[in-house]
């Protein structure tokens, strides 16, 4: 009896291992069926869910091939790191070009460079098919009367923003505040620093990512104003916190350029180079641009942009390249270990 | 079964302690468990069952069950093997080995996950070779299984070693002298002696395999519908404001845990009953 049981158990275990093996290697099957892995950052889930369906349909009609796109979402920097460590993304759609640059640099140092240095010039508009910006989310009725960045330095206003050390979105928040201060103080760097420091003096908690910060503000009810991605802000007012919060658009903000690319070494290995390029190029099509607009990302195509001026009004936007000399420079100056942001936090803790 | 009133404790002590303990239990155990099911059913029973038809949720359930299905037999086999080696044979470094078995318990699950990244990631010793040969371990299903197997390894061995040490080698030696072979001795003599302890270890392995979060989160890459287990997917759903769906998956995970606990409780009664018969 027992031997019989053992025999059956062995058979079962064998079947499990064999079944599992065929499942694990299934992805290598060749033919007219493609699989794409899109490694993205937190807030793009709704955008790509919609876009993937539309693209799969378009691709089937155009080529007769089927494509299945799987998604992965987490903090932008964490996602870049996973790709560096071996998560085989076919396309990367991250919060900022700096994170993709890191993939280039870290894998180059390892002798297994995944994509070329000039990746950003391979697609139109600096590889940013849609842009976004930072706006304010306040409690409904705006009880603290918050209108612009200078209101955030008031001692009675508590600001919620994530940690720029771990969150891509948080870096945009920080730089937008800095840009506003520069513009209103005749480009005086010292005054801008003091301004930003005053804002962070009133930040009760630094979450690690944009979603976490939104949850702190919306679900846990902390703070008076949330610095948020425009699309995250709309998600809050339309869905989770309907009637509880409202959007305030400041006089000046920063143009955030989430960038996209295919990962050369991975698509070559998977045989998905053509479909990956097609996928990203389709983001620039009228249809792709409209899906971006519908999900509250600013279309880079000005004509499509005009269709969305109700929800995405024009405002003065500074850019990372023109006003901060590019990401590498901005990162070294503000966010590297021991740089400006670390110093500001240390000074605030000493008080 | 009335106990004689020999103790001199004041009359109020027992009810007070009972109330404190029960209140604590209610607040820290019953209330959270109730909340899970309450929130899960917040959008109605119909919606509740609808969540499980979502392909990504369904594949998360499948992956969790597959992981347990592989890890439990494998760890049972190697757990018994290890316990057997440690208790039936004498060799140098035995105590070191016993300590080593506990390493997966001693280190944080995050470290367990990172360990596999360092080994099998593109910077790893074996990882670069594997990737060149199109074999994916981390950021794929094998990594999830490996990480889970690692953190759940000690349960069976840890349960068996003290038990088998207590039992000694006499029964086996007697069987051998009577002409039984190795396998026969194991299945006829050892296994009946250790079966309850073994089952208990298996149940604990299963509980942890189903619920593991930390180690799996590190190696997952969070590829939806591919490398997201139930615990990982609960967090994803929660972060995406789909609270009812998150709690629905959580309730299923809780149910699995409750079933496991019930089986465990029944087993414990059996073990106690068996001991009584023996004595």
Interface residues (C-beta under 8 A of the other chain):
Chain A: X2 X3 X6 X9 X12 X13 X16 X17 X20 X23 X24 X28 X37 X39 X42 X45 X70 X71 X72 X73 X74 X82 X84 X85 X86 X87 X88 X107 X110 X112 X211 X212 X215 X235 X239 X240 X269
Chain B: X66 X69 X70 X73 X74 X117 X120 X121 X122 X123 X124 X127 X128 X131 X134 X136 X138 X139 X140 X141 X142 X145 X187 X188 X191 X221 X222 X223 X224 X225 X226 X236 X239 X240 X241
